[in-house]
């Protein structure tokens, strides 16, 4: 039987962990009470002792129990048949809201036991904490539901104008403005929609404004301006604008253009206030999608709050039963009644709002198909299949066996010798290195996901992955082992055909076919081989390459950081493309490195990941106006300069370029280490209770953090090998480069865990368990 403490830890909401009842701390208090009672003289429990008052004390313990008094100013609930009297006390907090709190006063026998008094004081604190957190979140979700009600009302009004027919208005919460909109109605007139937009006449605008939606520079607003001058209350006029986030290149360019031309447009509209007003159908569709997503997130948040209430109720019940067991008296029954009467358990607003959201979503976003609506509101997670684990183990065994055979045969054939291995390393090595580095990165990502899951880090929420299609760590291991088995198998086949004296022009096509098969699987349109994950990867890569035109999300810059560690992989792709596109595989000779275009393109490839990441920082600074993003952009610019200096030094090995490489690399490394430890990991806090770490740590053993800091420093300075030029022969040079590239991938996989841990702790600190979706319609004030 699983202990409730482990069950609670497995089911609680990670981002709200600090708001849950501290069941583990209360258990410690119970143990202290038990130990204190065991130390008391046995005569208090078994009969008469040395004192003449012991019989009286023994009878009193049988007849009396804990009396819990809740101090009150307003309401009192008493029961003469109970030994516990419950009263509620209310007071006003800093925001002038009435706050109810509980305070236990122990009388009679338990008042002399300090451990019991401390236990109930702690229990009061936990009950007040749970109650207040629930009220806060409940009010937030109710306000969100009210705002979504207005948003949906406005959306239906706009769609009514576009479609030219009357539609039934939704209502989540009863509001006077909503009812006035329903009662007034609109005039029905068909509108032409040839170009996706419609020109609205003054009569329709007037009808619209009577229903609560106002347009800037409309005749009614202009007429109201005269009265505003005479009354201070009407100095500013409300206006409604559709605010669609600039997430695509087209919308981003439009946003920049509109900002640059804002003054010109403002002046022109002031001169011509009778200009036509247009509503674009595409904007309405985007607004509808935003509102639908907001409803899904609202429903998810309500579900989390419902879970929060039930888990805390069970926790209070369990801990009070433990107290009764230790005290050997039913002293907590009245306290449990008070808990059941508290707001977090007795309030039904969340359940009612969930039912209303289900009804609204089914009606307006699922065409009255409840089953379809539930797929959005309650997505089902796929259960882990044992076949995934089985095939992962199978392919792991195949990979180890094939790799052992390949090493033996390669040694017998002299593949890695300095005389015969040069051509092999120049032609076959690059394409297989691509798959090897990719498999290593996938394996480390699987390890990251396993660690994130074990430490209760909600990486799906941070990356905004769909829970029903998100990749799991077992799937990552399966992909990794399958890919490595195919790679080593192809290597073995290539080696056997080469030893059999088959024509090199035919043998060297094997790596090319392997690369084409991989690309084909990546873009395969059929729902096989993890299609949601593949398409998500392609979409993220598109967003990265087109930076800064696309909106930057957490998963976008996280993946861009991975690319900065895979520059050797990109260089190998360049070599492979040159080898096959130039037709070198027909002659089994590799002459690409001698071309100037190849060397120039090497700079482009080495700069691209840092450039993309810098552009993402610029886009985030443009949207958020946070100077930290500019400082982060400087880090990638310094890394770009250092990479360019090292490339130049590889072809021009002189003292001048050695000094340039040394200075730029040291500056970039110090910059990167500071950002890794302070910004990305949140460590090196001198005032932390954990020396030079941070206050909150997901790993219990602090030594892991100190070891990780040292390891990250060592792996960050691996560039020293590139300027020492430690080379023996061509084969060993390629193997050493592959080893250093693997170390950088390992460093990145190690970095990933602490980066997401810090992001998760930021969400926990802000109790952020639900994504905040921006709403499209906003009321603004215009002079």
TAUR-V924863 format. One record per residue. RES is the residue in three letters. NEAR is the number of other C-alpha atoms within 8 Angstrom. Layout:
res: {RES	RES}
near: {NEAR	NEAR}
//
This chain:
res: {UNK	UNK	UNK	UNK	UNK	UNK	UNK	UNK	UNK	UNK	UNK	UNK	UNK	UNK	UNK	UNK	UNK	UNK	UNK	UNK	UNK	UNK	UNK	UNK	UNK	UNK	UNK	UNK	UNK	UNK	UNK	UNK	UNK	UNK	UNK	UNK	UNK	UNK	UNK	UNK	UNK	UNK	UNK	UNK	UNK	UNK	UNK	UNK	UNK	UNK	UNK	UNK	UNK	UNK	UNK	UNK	UNK	UNK	UNK	UNK	UNK	UNK	UNK	UNK	UNK	UNK	UNK	UNK	UNK	UNK	UNK	UNK	UNK	UNK	UNK	UNK	UNK	UNK	UNK	UNK	UNK	UNK	UNK	UNK	UNK	UNK	UNK	UNK	UNK	UNK	UNK	UNK	UNK	UNK	UNK	UNK	UNK	UNK	UNK	UNK	UNK	UNK	UNK	UNK	UNK	UNK	UNK	UNK	UNK	UNK	UNK	UNK	UNK	UNK	UNK	UNK	UNK	UNK	UNK	UNK	UNK	UNK	UNK	UNK	UNK	UNK	UNK	UNK	UNK	UNK	UNK	UNK	UNK	UNK	UNK	UNK	UNK	UNK	UNK	UNK	UNK	UNK	UNK	UNK	UNK	UNK	UNK	UNK	UNK	UNK	UNK	UNK	UNK	UNK	UNK	UNK	UNK	UNK	UNK	UNK	UNK	UNK	UNK	UNK	UNK	UNK	UNK	UNK	UNK	UNK	UNK	UNK	UNK	UNK	UNK	UNK	UNK	UNK	UNK	UNK	UNK	UNK	UNK	UNK	UNK	UNK	UNK	UNK	UNK	UNK	UNK	UNK	UNK	UNK	UNK	UNK	UNK	UNK	UNK	UNK	UNK	UNK	UNK	UNK	UNK	UNK	UNK	UNK	UNK	UNK	UNK	UNK	UNK	UNK	UNK	UNK	UNK	UNK	UNK	UNK	UNK	UNK	UNK	UNK	UNK	UNK	UNK	UNK	UNK	UNK	UNK	UNK	UNK	UNK	UNK	UNK	UNK	UNK	UNK	UNK	UNK	UNK	UNK	UNK	UNK	UNK	UNK	UNK	UNK	UNK	UNK	UNK	UNK	UNK	UNK	UNK	UNK	UNK	UNK	UNK	UNK	UNK	UNK	UNK	UNK	UNK	UNK	UNK	UNK	UNK	UNK	UNK	UNK	UNK	UNK	UNK	UNK	UNK	UNK	UNK	UNK	UNK	UNK	UNK	UNK	UNK	UNK	UNK	UNK	UNK	UNK	UNK	UNK	UNK	UNK	UNK	UNK	UNK	UNK	UNK	UNK	UNK	UNK	UNK	UNK	UNK	UNK	UNK	UNK	UNK	UNK	UNK	UNK	UNK	UNK	UNK	UNK	UNK	UNK	UNK	UNK	UNK	UNK	UNK	UNK	UNK	UNK	UNK	UNK	UNK	UNK	UNK	UNK	UNK	UNK	UNK	UNK	UNK	UNK	UNK	UNK	UNK	UNK	UNK	UNK	UNK	UNK	UNK	UNK	UNK	UNK	UNK	UNK	UNK	UNK	UNK	UNK	UNK	UNK	UNK	UNK	UNK	UNK	UNK	UNK	UNK	UNK	UNK	UNK	UNK	UNK	UNK	UNK	UNK	UNK	UNK	UNK	UNK	UNK	UNK	UNK	UNK	UNK	UNK	UNK	UNK	UNK	UNK	UNK	UNK	UNK	UNK	UNK	UNK	UNK	UNK	UNK	UNK	UNK	UNK	UNK	UNK	UNK	UNK	UNK	UNK	UNK	UNK	UNK	UNK	UNK	UNK	UNK	UNK	UNK	UNK	UNK	UNK	UNK	UNK	UNK	UNK	UNK	UNK	UNK	UNK	UNK	UNK	UNK	UNK	UNK	UNK	UNK	UNK	UNK	UNK	UNK	UNK	UNK	UNK	UNK	UNK	UNK	UNK	UNK	UNK	UNK	UNK	UNK	UNK	UNK	UNK	UNK	UNK	UNK	UNK	UNK	UNK	UNK	UNK	UNK	UNK	UNK	UNK	UNK	UNK	UNK	UNK	UNK	UNK	UNK	UNK	UNK	UNK	UNK	UNK	UNK	UNK	UNK	UNK	UNK	UNK	UNK	UNK	UNK	UNK	UNK	UNK	UNK	UNK	UNK	UNK	UNK	UNK	UNK	UNK	UNK	UNK	UNK	UNK	UNK	UNK	UNK	UNK	UNK	UNK	UNK	UNK	UNK	UNK	UNK	UNK	UNK	UNK	UNK	UNK	UNK	UNK	UNK	UNK	UNK	UNK	UNK	UNK	UNK	UNK	UNK	UNK	UNK	UNK	UNK	UNK	UNK	UNK	UNK	UNK	UNK	UNK	UNK	UNK	UNK	UNK	UNK	UNK	UNK	UNK	UNK	UNK	UNK	UNK	UNK	UNK	UNK	UNK	UNK	UNK	UNK	UNK	UNK	UNK	UNK	UNK	UNK	UNK	UNK	UNK	UNK	UNK	UNK	UNK	UNK	UNK	UNK	UNK	UNK	UNK	UNK	UNK	UNK	UNK	UNK	UNK	UNK	UNK	UNK	UNK	UNK	UNK	UNK	UNK	UNK	UNK	UNK	UNK	UNK	UNK	UNK	UNK	UNK	UNK	UNK	UNK	UNK	UNK	UNK	UNK	UNK	UNK	UNK	UNK	UNK	UNK	UNK	UNK	UNK	UNK	UNK	UNK	UNK	UNK	UNK	UNK	UNK	UNK	UNK	UNK	UNK	UNK	UNK	UNK	UNK	UNK	UNK	UNK	UNK	UNK	UNK	UNK	UNK	UNK	UNK	UNK	UNK	UNK	UNK	UNK	UNK	UNK	UNK	UNK	UNK	UNK	UNK	UNK	UNK	UNK	UNK	UNK	UNK	UNK	UNK	UNK	UNK	UNK	UNK	UNK	UNK	UNK	UNK	UNK	UNK	UNK	UNK	UNK	UNK	UNK	UNK	UNK	UNK	UNK	UNK	UNK	UNK	UNK	UNK	UNK	UNK	UNK	UNK	UNK	UNK	UNK	UNK	UNK	UNK	UNK	UNK	UNK	UNK	UNK	UNK	UNK	UNK	UNK	UNK	UNK	UNK	UNK	UNK	UNK	UNK	UNK	UNK	UNK	UNK	UNK	UNK	UNK	UNK	UNK	UNK	UNK	UNK	UNK	UNK	UNK	UNK	UNK	UNK	UNK	UNK	UNK	UNK	UNK	UNK	UNK	UNK	UNK	UNK	UNK	UNK	UNK	UNK	UNK	UNK	UNK	UNK	UNK	UNK	UNK	UNK	UNK	UNK	UNK	UNK	UNK	UNK	UNK	UNK	UNK	UNK	UNK	UNK	UNK	UNK	UNK	UNK	UNK	UNK	UNK	UNK	UNK	UNK	UNK	UNK	UNK	UNK	UNK	UNK	UNK	UNK	UNK	UNK}
near: {2	5	6	6	8	8	9	10	7	6	6	11	9	9	13	12	9	8	8	10	12	8	9	7	7	12	9	8	11	12	8	9	11	10	8	9	7	7	6	7	7	6	9	12	7	6	9	10	8	5	6	7	6	13	9	7	9	11	8	8	9	7	6	9	13	13	12	13	12	13	10	10	7	7	8	8	7	8	7	5	4	7	9	12	13	12	12	14	13	11	7	9	8	5	5	6	7	8	9	9	8	11	9	11	8	11	9	10	10	11	10	6	8	7	10	10	11	9	11	9	10	9	9	11	8	10	11	11	10	13	11	9	9	12	10	8	9	11	8	8	11	9	8	9	12	10	8	11	12	9	12	10	12	10	11	10	8	10	9	11	9	11	8	10	9	7	6	4	7	8	9	11	7	7	6	6	7	11	9	9	10	8	6	8	7	8	6	7	6	7	9	5	8	5	5	8	10	12	8	10	8	8	6	10	12	9	10	11	10	8	10	8	10	11	11	8	10	11	9	7	12	10	8	8	10	8	9	12	9	6	8	7	6	9	10	9	10	9	12	12	10	9	8	8	5	11	9	9	9	7	10	12	9	8	9	8	8	8	7	7	8	8	7	7	8	8	8	8	10	8	6	7	10	7	6	7	7	8	12	9	9	7	10	12	8	9	14	9	8	12	13	10	9	13	11	10	12	12	11	11	11	12	9	9	12	10	8	11	11	9	10	11	11	8	11	11	9	8	11	10	9	9	10	12	8	9	7	6	7	7	9	11	7	12	9	11	8	9	11	9	8	9	9	10	11	8	7	6	7	11	9	8	11	11	8	9	11	10	8	12	12	14	10	8	10	11	7	8	9	8	6	9	13	9	9	8	10	7	9	7	7	6	4	5	6	6	6	11	10	8	9	13	8	8	12	11	8	9	12	8	8	12	9	8	9	11	8	8	9	11	9	7	7	9	10	10	9	9	5	10	12	12	10	10	11	9	14	10	9	13	13	11	11	12	11	10	13	9	12	11	11	12	11	10	11	14	9	12	11	9	9	13	9	7	8	7	11	10	10	10	9	11	8	7	9	7	9	8	10	10	7	8	12	10	10	13	12	13	9	12	13	11	10	12	13	8	11	12	9	11	10	11	8	11	10	8	10	11	8	6	6	9	7	11	10	9	11	13	9	10	11	10	8	9	9	8	8	8	8	8	8	8	8	7	5	5	6	5	5	7	11	8	10	10	10	8	8	8	8	11	9	8	13	15	7	9	10	12	12	13	10	11	6	8	10	12	12	8	9	12	10	9	9	9	10	12	11	8	11	10	11	12	11	9	10	11	8	9	13	10	7	6	8	12	14	8	8	11	8	11	7	9	8	7	8	7	6	10	10	8	8	10	10	8	11	13	11	8	13	13	11	14	14	13	11	13	12	12	12	12	13	7	6	6	7	8	7	7	11	11	8	11	13	9	11	12	11	11	12	12	9	12	11	11	12	11	9	9	13	7	6	7	8	7	6	6	12	11	8	9	13	8	8	12	12	8	9	12	11	8	9	9	11	9	10	9	12	11	9	10	11	11	10	9	11	7	6	10	6	7	9	10	12	13	7	5	6	6	7	5	5	7	6	8	8	8	8	9	9	8	8	11	9	8	10	10	8	9	8	7	8	9	10	6	6	6	7	6	7	9	12	9	10	9	8	8	8	9	8	9	11	10	9	12	13	10	10	10	12	9	9	9	11	10	10	10	12	11	9	13	10	8	11	14	8	6	8	10	11	8	7	6	8	6	11	12	11	9	8	8	8	8	5}
//
